[in-house]
Amino acid sequence: MKFCVVLEYDAQAQSWSAVCPELPGCTSAGTAEEEARQGIAEAIRLYLAPSDLHLPANAKLVEVTVG
C-alpha cells in the first residue's frame, strides 16, 4: 500500500517531522530525513495493524457504507 507523507525540516529544532495526512495522528520524527521516513513507515504499519475490540455487553458493532 502507498500513502502520502509530508516531510518537513525544522531548522530551529534541527529535526525532520513526518506526517501521514490520510491516517489522523500518524506521525514520526527524526534527526535525519531517513530516520523520519523509517519511523513513519513503522507508525503506518502499527496504525493499520489489527487489534482486538473490547466492547461493553450493551454495545453493537455495525458497518456503515459511505458513497
Phi, psi and omega per residue, in radians:
M1 nan 2.542 3.106
K2 -2.014 2.438 3.102
F3 -2.290 2.597 3.022
C4 -1.381 2.391 3.118
V5 -2.280 2.324 3.086
V6 -1.693 2.091 3.085
L7 -1.872 2.297 3.121
E8 -2.387 2.435 3.070
Y9 -1.751 2.269 3.092
D10 -1.853 1.835 -3.085
A11 -1.107 -0.598 -3.122
Q12 -1.190 -0.754 3.134
A13 -1.497 -0.210 -3.101
Q14 0.928 0.856 3.110
S15 -2.610 2.844 3.123
W16 -1.797 2.488 3.005
S17 -2.024 2.618 3.110
A18 -2.326 2.254 -3.117
V19 -2.305 2.369 3.047
C20 -1.828 1.745 -3.065
P21 -1.061 -0.468 -3.118
E22 -1.271 -0.299 -3.110
L23 -2.186 1.620 -3.061
P24 -0.907 2.280 3.115
G25 1.481 -0.024 -3.115
C26 -1.554 1.809 -3.054
T27 -2.428 2.895 3.056
S28 -2.743 3.012 3.096
A29 -2.713 2.837 3.095
G30 -2.941 2.820 3.129
T31 -1.327 -0.354 3.077
A32 -2.158 2.666 -3.139
E33 -0.989 -0.767 -3.118
E34 -1.088 -0.649 3.104
E35 -1.116 -0.727 3.096
A36 -1.144 -0.689 3.112
R37 -1.120 -0.781 3.128
Q38 -1.136 -0.690 3.133
G39 -1.131 -0.717 -3.129
I40 -1.243 -0.579 3.069
A41 -1.084 -0.754 3.104
E42 -1.174 -0.696 3.116
A43 -1.084 -0.700 3.112
I44 -1.141 -0.784 3.105
R45 -1.013 -0.784 3.139
L46 -1.167 -0.673 3.133
Y47 -1.057 -0.702 -3.070
L48 -1.540 -0.143 -3.110
A49 -1.138 2.377 3.113
P50 -1.141 2.612 3.096
S51 -2.440 2.707 3.112
D52 -1.316 2.407 3.062
L53 -1.719 2.258 3.076
H54 -1.932 1.750 -3.079
L55 -1.771 2.569 3.021
P56 -1.089 2.740 -3.088
A57 -1.027 -0.534 -3.094
N58 -1.604 0.127 -3.104
A59 -1.595 2.653 3.062
K60 -2.034 2.479 3.026
L61 -1.881 2.067 -3.111
V62 -2.224 2.786 3.043
E63 -1.877 2.513 3.128
V64 -2.183 2.300 3.087
T65 -1.773 2.296 3.138
V66 -2.065 2.331 3.081
G67 1.753 nan nan
